[in-house]
Amino acid sequence: MNPDKKVIIDELLDRVNASPYVLVVDYTGMTVPQFSELRNRLDAAGAQCHVAKNTYMRQALAEAGLPDIGEGLVGQTAFVTGSSEVFAAAKAIKNFEKEFKKPEMKVGILGDTVLDAAKLKAIADIPSREAVLSQLLATINEPATRIARVIQAKFNPDADSKADEAAAEVAAEPAAEAPAAEVAAEPAAEA
C-alpha cells in the first residue's frame, strides 16, 4: 500500500476509534459556504465533519472492526464523528437538512449497530440529556409545588395571584424550613 494512503487511513482510523459513532451523509450539491456552515454547527454539537475517499473510510472501518456499511459509501460522502452525544450531531444535520435540503443522512454506526437514515432521523428527535433532566426535575418538583400552594392557601386564604408566586418561592426553598419557622414563631408570641 502506498505510504500516503496508509497515513490517511490511519488518521481516519484514529477518528473512528475516538468516536462512539460514525454518521455518513451525502453532500452532493452543497456549496463551500454551506459546507462550512454545516461544519460550524456540528462543531457546536461536539462533532466534526470529514471528507475522505469512500475506499479509505471502508478500509478504516474494517481495521476498526466495525460493521460493513458499503451500501452507504457511494457517491459524495462526508463522515461525521465526535466525542459527545450522537443525538446532538444527528439533530444538527437534520436541522441543517431541513433548512438547506442538503446534506442527506445515509447510514450510521452507533457502537456496533448499523443505523439507516430513518433511524438516524429518529435519533435526532430525541431530546438532549439536559432537556430530559429538566423534565424529570419538573416531575419531581410538582408534588412539592402542590404542597406549597396548599400551605400558602391555608395561611393566607384571601391571597390573589401573588399566592402562586409565593408558592413557587416556597417550593424552591427546602420544604422543612418554611413551616417550622412559622410554627416556632407562634408559640413565642403567646409566651
Order of alpha helices (4+ residues) and beta strands (2+ residues): alpha-beta-alpha-beta-alpha-beta-alpha-beta-beta-alpha-alpha-alpha-alpha
